[in-house]
Amino acid sequence: MTRRSVLLGLATAAALALAPATNAQEDPVLSLLRSRDALGSVSFARVVQVTTGHKVRPLDPRRHRQLLTALSGVFEATLTALNAPGHPIHRAGRVNEASRYLEDEIRRQLNLLPGWSCTVPLTAEGREQRSGYPDLRVHTDRGVVFFLDPKLYRADSRTSSLRTFYYEPRTLTGKIHEDALHLLVGFAHTGNDARTLHLVSWELIDLSRLTVQLKAEFQASNRDVYQPGLVIKSSAPAP
């Protein structure tokens, strides 16, 4: 299944599942465009339940007090580890390439907790896949399961409107196969590249309260565009 068909299928499925019913004879393209407005703001928890059949459980600060205490320790240890001058994250190049080091360090710190297990979630095909939401699956000593999505962001871009979180339901490579807490931890940083990267703070987000927007997007790859039947004229081939 291509990314293009997944996006179109997601938009169509979401429109049918979440938007009000319309004339069954309505053109699919018009229905898709209409759904863009109907789904301008929808609960992430609802999207997950509709597309996977599993619940996004809310975090209760009192019931999950020990969980929050443990995570606070993990994130503080992560700050210290990644800010050390010798950490490999500072050789990553671009800040975007540093995100994997953040994820790996958090995973390492979580697995140091007695009775805790942090892994890369398995797809429906039973294999590990780093790309796509969620990044990490955690099972605690008390039997609590939660997904964790680590993010890096510039400290001065906290209120930016640029997309920083996305979720694409996929049939074969989807990684949500159970009811669980869904958490995001954002690490604010300064510095223009990985060499000067300095983490300054972290924030833990309960994604059960997040609202998301559907972006209806029509797209094509180079393979789709540069087909022999579509090329009208081209330069002479290089000698």
N, C-alpha and C positions, 0 to 999 in steps of 0.2 A: 504494500500500500504506500503510495507516494505522499509526501507532505501536502501536495496540492489537494489530493482527494481527501486526506484526513481533515484539512481545514474546511473544505466544502461540506464534508459529511458532518463535522462537528457543528457547523453553523446550522445546517438543515435539521439535525437531530435536536439541537438546543431549541430551535424555533418551534418544532413540533411539540417538544416536551414542556417548554416553559411559557411560550407565548399563547395568547388566546386563539381558539380555533378559528379558521377562516374557510372560505369557499374551497372545496376540495379540488376544483378545477383551476385554481389560481396558478399562474405560471411560476415554476420553482424559483426562477431568478427574482421575480417580483416578491415572492414570499421571503426569500433570503434577505433582500434589501429591507423589507418591512420589519423583519426580525431584528435588524440592527438597532432600530429605534426601540422596539419592544423590550429588548434585552440590554438597554443602555446601562442598567445597574441591577445586578442580581446577586443573591447570596452565593458565595463560593461553596458553602456547605451544601446548598441545594444543587448546584451544578455537579458536584462530586456524587451526591446521592443518585441523581437522575442518570448520570453517565456510567456509574460503577455499581450502583446498588448498595453502597456502603455509606455509613453515617460518619460525618465529621463531628466527633464528640467535643463539647466545649470544655475548656479548662476551668476548674473551680479552684481559686486561690487558697481556699481553706482546706479542701479535701486533698489537693495536690501540693500542700505546703512543703513536704519533704522533697518532692520532685523538683520544685522551684529552687529549693536550697541547694540541691545537688547540681542543678544546671547552672546556677550562679557561680559555683566553684569551678565548674568546667569552663565557663566562658571567661572568667578571670584568669585562669591558668592559660587559656588560649591567647589572650591578650599578651601575657608575659612571654610566652613561647615565641609568638610571631614577631614581637618587637625586638627580640634578641638579634644583634647584628649578624650573627652567623647562621641564622635560619635560612634554608633554601628559598623561602618565599621572596627574598630580596634579590634573587638572581632570575626571577621569572620573566623579566622584561616588562611587558605591559601589565597594568593593574588587572585587566580582564583575565589574564593568564594566572594571576595570583589566587583566584577564587578556589582553584582545586587544592592549593596548599591549605587554605582555610578549612575546607571541608575535611581534608585528611587529618589536620591537627585536632579538630573537634572530635572526629571519629576516634582518634587515638586516646584522647582524654576521656571520652565516654567509656571506652573499653577498659580503662583503668579502675572504674568504679566496681566494687565487689558485686557480683550478681547481675551486672548490666551487660548488654550486648548491643553493639551498634554495627549495622551492616548496610550494604547497598541493597535496596529493595530489588526483589526478583520480578522479572516480567511474567506475563501469562505463559510464556514459553519456558519459564524456569531458569532464566539466565540473568546474570547481573548486568545492569546497564547504567552507566554513570549519567548520561544525558537525560533530560526530562524530569518533570516533577513526579514524586518527591526525591530529594537527593539521598536522604538517610532514613533508615528505619531503626528505631530503638526499642528494646524490650528491657524493662527495669526489673530489679530484684523483687518488686511487689506485683509483678505481672502486668504493669501498665505498658501499653504499646502506643508509641507516637511516632509520627513522621516529622522530620526536621529539615528545613530548607535554609542553609546558611547563605548570607548575602554580604557583599562588600559595597559600601557606597561612600562617596566623598562627603565629608562632614558639612560642607557648604551646599550640598545638593539635597538635603533631607526633604525639602518641600518641592522638589522638582516634579513636573507632571510627566516626565518621560517614563516609558514602560520599564519596570524593574522586576515584575513578577508575571509569569504566564503559566497556563496549564492547558495542555492539549490531550484530551482523552484519546486513547488508542486501544484498539481491540487486542492486538497481539503483544504490544510492548508496553501496555499500561502497567503501572506498578502499585496500584491501590487495590488490595484484595481482602481488606478487613476493615471493620469499624475501628477508629483510632482518633487520638488527638492529632491535630495538624498545627505545627508550630513553625514560625520563621524567626531566625535570629539575624539581625542586621548589625554589622560591625562598621562603625564610622571610621574613616581614615583620613589622613592628610598625606600629601605627597603626590607628585605627578606621574610617577612610575614605581615599579616594584622596588627599585633600589632605595628610593626615598620614602617608601611606604611606612607609615606609623599609625597603628590602630589606637584610637583614643577612647572609644566607648562601645557598648553593645546594648541592644534592646531586643527583648523577646516579645513576639507577636502571636496572639491567638487567632489563627486563620478562620476559626468557626464564625468570627464576627466580620470577616472581610467581605466587601462587595466588589464584584468584578464586572468588566464590560466585555461584550463580544465584539471583536473586530471582524466584520465580513470582508474578506480579502480574496480577490481573484488574482492568480499569479501563474507564471510559467517559468520553466527552467531554460537554460541555454539550449539543452537538447530539444525542448519544445519549439523554441524560437528559430533556431538555425537549421531547420529541416530543408532538404533539397527542394521540396515542393513549395516552400515559402520564400526562398531567396530569389529575388527578381534580377539583381545584377550585383557583381562583385569585382574587386580589383583582380588584376592578373596575378596568378600564383608567383611567389618569389622564385627566382632562378635557383 
